[in-house]
Amino acid sequence: MALATYIKDLLYRYDCVIVPDFGGFISNKISAKINEQSHTFYPPSKQLGFNHHLTHNDGLLANYVASAENISFEKANQKIVETVSKWNQQIKTQALVLDKVGVLELNPENQLTFEPNNEVNYLLSSFGLSSFESNSIERPVEKVVPLVPASENKKGIPAFVKYAATAAIVLTLSYTGWTGYQNKQQETKMAKQQEEVNQKIQSATFVIDNPLPTIELNVTKELPKPYHVVAGAFYYKENAQKKVDQLKKKGYDSYILGKNSSGLIQVAYASFYKVSDAYKSLANVREADSKDAWLLVKKFH
């Protein structure tokens, strides 16, 4: 079974795809960027990561496999188990290459590492966009030619040019003086008109005997939290509510998260805005209350 192909298909639509008893592939959106050294422009994309702690079966992958191969949910789960068993055996001796997803292998410290395939952009809004390199632009350097000092050409200037220049200067000064006088007269007139307007405005005073009271409205819209530490999923709502009550007695902000794609009612320990806070809470829950707790990424629109 080409399980890697199904994982790839789901990564286009979901931010987290969990392979039961193996790990979860997580995608984070990154903005467009520019490599100034190579003059290369990269469009917005999704950056893939892998978390081997996300092993709980949320049903997403199994449901997709069942739909794609037209088999039952149980049969799809069995196929996933068989594939994961082969992966775990292979990764002990050699790297596991998942087509269009990335490479998983053990480092010298026997820790599982993941190298994502950067050739595939899983962000649908960037479909059809690819990176491109722009040629550098060479701007011409402008040379400033210094003016020749008047003293160097003084002897070579004809007499009529000197007289013409002198006359032009006299005319310019005369015109400038007249223009300055006109501008001064215009400014004085406008200042007087503005003063009259100000006096009229100051004299027009309105007094309200019974002003209306001031009302302050505080309107806030709380955005839904996308990361949830899940305690379990239940078929009956009564059992789900019972679980919520038990967790609240233990001090958790538990509540009913809603139904999953299988129609089961999910109960959350708590929900968070940041994935780092969610992972921290998950670790605490697994240590203090239940090792079966798992992380769900569910973004509302």
Buried (B, 14 or more C-beta within 10 A) or exposed (E): BEBBBBBBBBBBEBBBBBBBBBBBBBBEEEEEEEEEEEEEBBBBBBEBBBBEEBBBBBBBBBBBBBEBEEEEBEEBBEBBBEBBEEBEEBBEEEEBBBEBBBEBBBEEEEEBEBEBBEEBBBBEEBEEBEBEEEEEEEEEEEEEEEEEEEEEEEEEEEEEEEEEEEEEEEEEEEEEEEEEEEEEEEEEEEEEEEEEEEEEEEEEEEEEEEEEEEEEEEEEEEEEBBBBBBBBBBEEEEBBBEBBEBBEEEEBEBBBBEEBEBEBBBBBBBBBEEBEBBBEBBEEBBEEBEEEBBBBBBEEE
